[in-house]
Amino acid sequence: MKMKKITNLITVAVFVLIVSLGCLLTAFLPKQTLSETERRELAAFPECTAKTVLDGSFFNGLTEYVTDHFALREAFRTLNTVLRVDVLGQPDSGGVFEAEGYLFEPAWPMDEQAILNNTAKMQWITDTYFADKPVYFSIVPDKADFTDEPCLKLDTEHVVELVSENFGGEYIDITDTLSLGDYYRTDTHWQQDKLGDTADALVSGMGGTLPESTFEWITLDGAFHGVLRGRYAKPTDAEDKLTYGVNDVTESAVVRDLAHPGVSTVYVPETESLVRYDVFLSGATPIIEVTNTQTDNGKHLVLFRDSFGSSIAPWLLTAYEKITIIDIRYVSSAILGEQTELSTADEVLFLYSTAILNTGGILK
C-alpha cells in the first residue's frame, strides 16, 4: 500500500512538473502565428476589456489561445495518437487511419438529405443557366474505396444512384480509371500526373477527344505533407512529392481569376498558402476563366468543381479553347450570370467528390 502511494505521488509530481514547465515555456517562448502541420492560423491573444471580461469572451479566447500556443502541444498531439492507435488499439485518431502506407479519412456517415440537397442545387443551376445545353456529372470516389482495409466509409454506388435519380445530367463513370496509387499518401486528393485516363474518360464521356498531350512534369522541392498528416499527428513513413505538368497549352494560357486579379497563370508554384496543393489554379477561388491560346476550336466547357477539379482542369484544357471553372462553395449560384459568361457553353460538367456531396449546405 505504501509503495502504491509513493508511486501515485511520483506520478502526480511528474505530471505537475510537466504542466508547470509547459506553462512557463508557453509564457516566455516566442509565439507562432501559423500551424504548418494543421495548416491554419493560431489564435491571437484576446482583447482584454471590461466588456470582454464581463461577457466571458475574454476567458473563452484565452482558453483557445493557451490551447493553441501551449509549448508541448505538438508532443501531446502525437502522444494522443500513439496512445489511441498503438496502445488502446483504436483504428483511427480523429477520423484518420493508416493502412497500406496511406492515410485515410473516409467521409462517413452518409447524409442522404445533404446529397439530395446538393443534387437539387445542381439541378437548379442547370435549369436556370443551361436548360438547352448538354450537362454531365461525375463523382470522384474517396481513396478509401480502393483499400481492402475494413473501415467505415460511404457507399459510393449509392451516392451515384441518389444523384442519378434526382439530376438530369448524364453520368460519366471514372471509377475504373482510378486506383489507390493515383492518390497522395498523406492527402485526400489525387495526383495530377496519374490523371491521363481519368481526363480522357471525362472528355470522351462528353463526346469529345482528349488530344495527345506531352507534359513536362515538375516536382516541387521538399516533401508534400497533406492535410491528413497534420490531423493524424503521428510520425509515419507515408511521404509525398507534389508534381505538376506544364506544356505549351498551360504555359501560354490566359488566366482570369475574378477573386485574385494578380493571378494570371495556371500554376502558382511560389504560393504563400499553407496548402501546397494550391499550386493548382491558386487553390480555392470562386470563378476562374482559362483560355487555351493554342487552339481555335471554339469549344467552351463550364466546370463546376471542388478542389479535385483544380488539378484535372489543365488536362481538360487541352481539349477546349476556354474553360470556366466555378466553385459554388465560395460564390452564390444565384449571381453566376452576373459574374461570368455562361451562355456560350458547349458542355457543362459537375465534378464533385463524395465528401463534398455528403456535406450539407456546402454548395451555395
C-alpha positions as CSV (number, residue, x, y, z in Angstrom):
1,M,0.0,0.0,0.0
2,K,2.8,2.3,0.9
3,M,4.6,1.6,-2.4
4,K,1.4,2.4,-4.3
5,K,1.1,5.8,-2.5
6,I,4.7,6.6,-3.4
7,T,4.1,5.6,-7.0
8,N,0.9,7.8,-7.1
9,L,2.8,10.8,-5.6
10,I,5.6,10.4,-8.1
11,T,3.1,10.2,-11.0
12,V,1.3,13.4,-9.7
13,A,4.7,15.2,-9.2
14,V,5.9,14.3,-12.7
15,F,2.5,15.5,-14.2
16,V,2.6,18.8,-12.3
17,L,6.3,19.3,-13.3
18,I,5.5,18.7,-17.0
19,V,2.4,21.0,-16.9
20,S,4.3,23.7,-15.0
21,L,7.3,23.5,-17.4
22,G,4.8,23.7,-20.3
23,C,3.1,26.8,-18.8
24,L,6.5,28.5,-18.2
25,L,7.6,27.8,-21.7
26,T,4.3,28.9,-23.1
27,A,4.6,32.2,-21.2
28,F,8.1,33.1,-22.3
29,L,8.8,31.4,-25.6
30,P,8.1,33.3,-28.9
31,K,4.7,32.7,-30.3
32,Q,3.9,31.4,-33.8
33,T,1.0,32.7,-35.8
34,L,0.6,29.6,-38.0
35,S,0.4,25.9,-37.5
36,E,2.1,24.3,-40.5
37,T,1.0,20.8,-39.5
38,E,-2.6,21.8,-39.2
39,R,-2.4,24.4,-41.9
40,R,-4.3,27.1,-40.1
41,E,-3.8,30.3,-38.2
42,L,-3.3,30.0,-34.4
43,A,-5.5,32.0,-32.0
44,A,-4.3,35.5,-31.2
45,F,-4.3,36.8,-27.6
46,P,-7.8,38.1,-26.9
47,E,-8.6,41.7,-26.2
48,C,-8.9,42.4,-22.5
49,T,-11.6,45.0,-21.8
50,A,-14.3,45.4,-19.1
51,K,-16.8,44.3,-21.7
52,T,-15.0,41.1,-22.8
53,V,-14.3,40.1,-19.2
54,L,-17.9,40.6,-18.2
55,D,-19.4,38.8,-21.2
56,G,-16.9,35.9,-20.9
57,S,-15.4,36.2,-24.3
58,F,-12.0,37.1,-23.0
59,F,-11.8,33.9,-21.0
60,N,-13.0,31.8,-23.9
61,G,-10.4,33.5,-26.1
62,L,-7.7,33.0,-23.5
63,T,-8.5,29.3,-23.3
64,E,-8.3,29.0,-27.1
65,Y,-5.0,31.0,-27.1
66,V,-3.3,28.9,-24.4
67,T,-4.5,25.7,-26.1
68,D,-3.1,26.8,-29.5
69,H,0.2,28.0,-28.0
70,F,1.0,25.5,-25.3
71,A,4.7,24.8,-25.7
72,L,4.3,21.0,-25.7
73,R,1.2,21.0,-27.8
74,E,2.6,19.1,-30.8
75,A,4.2,16.5,-28.5
76,F,0.8,15.9,-26.8
77,R,-1.0,15.6,-30.1
78,T,1.5,12.9,-31.1
79,L,1.2,11.2,-27.8
80,N,-2.6,11.2,-28.0
81,T,-2.5,9.5,-31.4
82,V,0.1,6.9,-30.2
83,L,-2.0,6.1,-27.2
84,R,-5.2,5.7,-29.2
85,V,-3.7,3.7,-32.0
86,D,-0.7,1.8,-30.7
87,V,-1.8,1.3,-27.0
88,L,-5.6,1.2,-27.0
89,G,-5.8,-0.4,-30.4
90,Q,-8.3,2.1,-31.8
91,P,-8.5,2.0,-35.6
92,D,-8.2,5.8,-36.1
93,S,-7.3,9.0,-34.4
94,G,-9.6,12.0,-35.2
95,G,-11.2,10.0,-38.0
96,V,-7.8,9.4,-39.8
97,F,-6.3,5.9,-40.0
98,E,-3.2,4.4,-41.6
99,A,-3.1,1.4,-43.9
100,E,-1.0,0.2,-46.8
101,G,1.3,3.1,-46.4
102,Y,-1.5,5.6,-46.8
103,L,-3.5,7.9,-44.5
104,F,-7.3,7.8,-44.9
105,E,-10.2,10.0,-43.7
106,P,-13.3,8.4,-45.2
107,A,-16.5,10.6,-45.5
108,W,-18.9,8.9,-43.1
109,P,-21.7,8.5,-42.1
110,M,-23.8,9.0,-45.2
111,D,-26.1,12.0,-45.1
112,E,-28.7,11.3,-47.8
113,Q,-30.5,14.6,-47.2
114,A,-27.3,16.5,-47.8
115,I,-26.7,14.6,-51.0
116,L,-30.2,15.3,-52.2
117,N,-29.9,19.0,-51.3
118,N,-26.6,19.3,-53.2
119,T,-28.1,17.5,-56.2
120,A,-31.1,19.8,-56.1
121,K,-28.7,22.8,-56.2
122,M,-27.0,21.3,-59.3
123,Q,-30.4,20.8,-60.9
124,W,-31.4,24.4,-60.2
125,I,-28.2,25.7,-61.8
126,T,-28.9,23.5,-64.8
127,D,-32.5,24.7,-65.2
128,T,-31.5,28.3,-64.6
129,Y,-28.4,28.7,-66.9
130,F,-28.1,25.6,-69.1
131,A,-31.6,24.4,-70.0
132,D,-30.6,23.9,-73.6
133,K,-27.1,22.7,-73.0
134,P,-25.6,19.2,-72.7
135,V,-25.0,18.6,-69.0
136,Y,-22.8,15.9,-67.4
137,F,-21.8,14.9,-63.9
138,S,-19.1,12.7,-62.5
139,I,-18.2,11.8,-58.9
140,V,-14.7,11.5,-57.5
141,P,-14.6,8.4,-55.2
142,D,-12.8,8.6,-51.9
143,K,-9.4,6.9,-51.9
144,A,-10.7,4.7,-49.1
145,D,-12.8,3.0,-51.7
146,F,-9.6,1.4,-53.1
147,T,-8.3,-0.2,-49.9
148,D,-9.2,-3.6,-48.6
149,E,-8.8,-2.4,-45.0
150,P,-12.1,-2.7,-43.2
151,C,-13.3,0.8,-42.3
152,L,-16.4,2.9,-42.1
153,K,-16.9,4.7,-45.5
154,L,-19.6,5.9,-47.8
155,D,-21.3,3.6,-50.3
156,T,-20.2,5.4,-53.4
157,E,-22.5,3.4,-55.6
158,H,-25.5,4.6,-53.6
159,V,-24.3,8.2,-53.8
160,V,-24.2,7.8,-57.6
161,E,-27.7,6.3,-57.5
162,L,-29.1,9.2,-55.4
163,V,-27.6,11.8,-57.8
164,S,-28.6,10.0,-60.9
165,E,-32.2,9.6,-59.8
166,N,-32.6,13.3,-59.0
167,F,-30.4,15.1,-61.6
168,G,-31.0,15.4,-65.3
169,G,-27.3,15.3,-66.3
170,E,-25.6,12.4,-67.9
171,Y,-23.3,10.4,-65.6
172,I,-19.7,9.8,-66.6
173,D,-18.1,6.9,-64.5
174,I,-14.4,7.5,-63.8
175,T,-14.1,4.9,-61.0
176,D,-12.3,2.3,-63.2
177,T,-9.7,4.9,-64.3
178,L,-8.5,5.3,-60.7
179,S,-6.6,3.2,-58.1
180,L,-5.2,3.8,-54.7
181,G,-1.8,4.7,-56.2
182,D,-3.4,7.7,-58.0
183,Y,-4.0,9.5,-54.7
184,Y,-1.5,11.1,-52.4
185,R,-0.4,9.1,-49.4
186,T,-0.9,11.9,-46.9
187,D,-3.7,13.9,-48.5
188,T,-7.2,13.4,-49.7
189,H,-6.6,14.5,-53.3
190,W,-5.5,12.7,-56.4
191,Q,-2.1,13.2,-58.1
192,Q,-2.2,15.2,-61.3
193,D,0.4,13.1,-63.2
194,K,-1.8,10.0,-62.7
195,L,-5.0,11.5,-64.3
196,G,-4.5,10.9,-68.0
197,D,-7.0,8.1,-68.2
198,T,-9.5,10.0,-66.0
199,A,-9.3,13.1,-68.1
200,D,-9.7,11.0,-71.2
201,A,-12.8,9.3,-69.8
202,L,-14.4,12.7,-68.9
203,V,-13.7,14.3,-72.3
204,S,-14.8,11.1,-74.1
205,G,-18.0,11.0,-72.0
206,M,-18.8,14.5,-73.2
207,G,-18.5,13.4,-76.8
208,G,-15.0,14.9,-77.4
209,T,-11.5,13.6,-77.9
210,L,-8.6,14.4,-75.5
211,P,-5.6,15.4,-77.6
212,E,-2.4,13.5,-77.0
213,S,-0.6,15.7,-74.5
214,T,3.1,15.7,-73.6
215,F,3.5,17.2,-70.2
216,E,6.8,18.1,-68.6
217,W,6.5,17.0,-65.0
218,I,7.9,19.4,-62.4
219,T,8.4,18.2,-58.8
220,L,8.5,20.8,-56.1
221,D,11.4,20.7,-53.7
222,G,10.8,19.0,-50.3
223,A,8.2,16.6,-49.1
224,F,4.5,17.4,-49.6
225,H,2.7,16.9,-46.3
226,G,-1.0,16.6,-46.9
227,V,-3.9,17.6,-44.7
228,L,-4.2,14.1,-43.3
229,R,-0.7,14.0,-42.0
230,G,-1.3,17.1,-39.9
231,R,-4.6,15.7,-38.5
232,Y,-3.1,12.3,-37.7
233,A,-0.3,13.9,-35.7
234,K,1.8,10.7,-35.5
235,P,5.1,10.1,-37.2
236,T,4.5,8.0,-40.3
237,D,6.5,6.6,-43.2
238,A,3.9,8.0,-45.6
239,E,5.6,10.6,-47.8
240,D,4.5,12.5,-50.9
241,K,6.0,14.7,-53.6
242,L,3.9,17.3,-55.3
243,T,4.3,17.2,-59.1
244,Y,2.6,19.4,-61.7
245,G,2.6,19.2,-65.5
246,V,3.4,22.0,-68.0
247,N,3.2,22.1,-71.8
248,D,2.5,24.7,-74.5
249,V,-1.1,24.9,-73.5
250,T,-0.6,25.6,-69.8
251,E,2.3,27.9,-70.4
252,S,0.5,30.2,-72.9
253,A,-2.9,30.0,-71.3
254,V,-4.6,33.3,-70.4
255,V,-6.0,33.0,-66.9
256,R,-8.5,35.4,-65.3
257,D,-9.2,34.8,-61.7
258,L,-12.1,37.0,-60.7
259,A,-11.3,37.0,-57.0
260,H,-7.5,37.3,-57.4
261,P,-6.7,39.7,-60.3
262,G,-2.9,39.2,-59.6
263,V,-3.1,35.5,-60.6
264,S,-2.6,35.1,-64.3
265,T,-1.0,31.6,-64.6
266,V,-2.4,28.0,-64.5
267,Y,0.1,27.1,-61.8
268,V,1.4,29.1,-58.8
269,P,4.5,27.2,-57.6
270,E,5.6,30.0,-55.3
271,T,2.2,30.2,-53.5
272,E,2.4,31.5,-50.0
273,S,-0.6,29.4,-48.9
274,L,-0.1,26.9,-46.2
275,V,-1.8,24.4,-48.6
276,R,0.8,23.5,-51.1
277,Y,-1.9,21.9,-53.3
278,D,-2.9,25.5,-54.1
279,V,-0.1,25.4,-56.7
280,F,-3.0,24.3,-59.0
281,L,-5.0,27.3,-60.2
282,S,-4.2,29.2,-57.0
283,G,-6.4,26.9,-54.8
284,A,-9.9,27.7,-53.6
285,T,-11.4,30.6,-55.6
286,P,-14.9,31.2,-56.9
287,I,-14.5,31.7,-60.6
288,I,-11.6,31.3,-63.0
289,E,-11.7,31.7,-66.8
290,V,-8.9,30.0,-68.6
291,T,-8.3,30.4,-72.4
292,N,-6.3,28.0,-74.4
293,T,-4.4,30.1,-77.0
294,Q,-3.1,27.0,-78.8
295,T,-6.4,26.2,-80.4
296,D,-9.3,27.9,-82.1
297,N,-11.8,25.1,-81.9
298,G,-14.3,27.5,-80.2
299,K,-15.3,24.9,-77.6
300,H,-16.2,26.2,-74.1
301,L,-16.5,24.0,-71.1
302,V,-18.1,25.2,-67.8
303,L,-16.7,23.1,-65.0
304,F,-18.4,23.1,-61.6
305,R,-15.9,21.6,-59.2
306,D,-14.4,21.3,-55.8
307,S,-10.6,21.1,-55.1
308,F,-10.2,17.9,-57.1
309,G,-11.1,20.0,-60.2
310,S,-8.0,22.2,-59.7
311,S,-5.5,19.6,-60.8
312,I,-7.5,17.9,-63.6
313,A,-8.6,21.2,-65.2
314,P,-5.2,21.6,-67.0
315,W,-5.7,18.1,-68.6
316,L,-9.2,19.1,-69.8
317,L,-8.0,22.5,-71.1
318,T,-6.1,20.8,-73.9
319,A,-9.5,19.8,-75.4
320,Y,-11.2,23.3,-75.2
321,E,-10.5,26.8,-76.2
322,K,-12.0,28.1,-73.0
323,I,-12.8,26.6,-69.6
324,T,-14.8,28.5,-67.0
325,I,-14.1,26.9,-63.6
326,I,-16.7,27.6,-60.9
327,D,-16.6,26.7,-57.2
328,I,-20.0,27.4,-55.7
329,R,-18.7,26.8,-52.2
330,Y,-17.4,30.3,-52.5
331,V,-19.9,32.1,-54.7
332,S,-23.7,32.1,-54.8
333,S,-25.2,30.3,-57.7
334,A,-27.9,33.0,-57.9
335,I,-25.4,35.6,-59.2
336,L,-23.3,33.4,-61.6
337,G,-24.9,35.0,-64.7
338,E,-23.7,38.4,-63.5
339,Q,-20.1,37.3,-62.9
340,T,-19.2,35.3,-66.0
341,E,-20.4,34.4,-69.4
342,L,-22.3,31.1,-69.3
343,S,-24.5,31.2,-72.5
344,T,-21.6,30.3,-74.8
345,A,-21.0,27.0,-73.0
346,D,-20.8,23.9,-75.3
347,E,-20.8,21.4,-72.4
348,V,-21.3,21.7,-68.7
349,L,-19.6,19.3,-66.2
350,F,-20.4,18.9,-62.5
351,L,-17.4,17.2,-60.9
352,Y,-17.6,16.6,-57.2
353,S,-16.1,14.3,-54.6
354,T,-18.3,12.1,-52.4
355,A,-17.1,14.0,-49.4
356,I,-18.5,17.3,-50.8
357,L,-21.8,15.8,-51.9
358,N,-22.2,14.3,-48.4
359,T,-21.7,17.7,-46.7
360,G,-24.9,19.7,-46.1
361,G,-25.1,23.4,-47.0
362,I,-21.7,23.5,-48.7
363,L,-22.9,24.4,-52.2
364,K,-24.4,27.9,-52.3
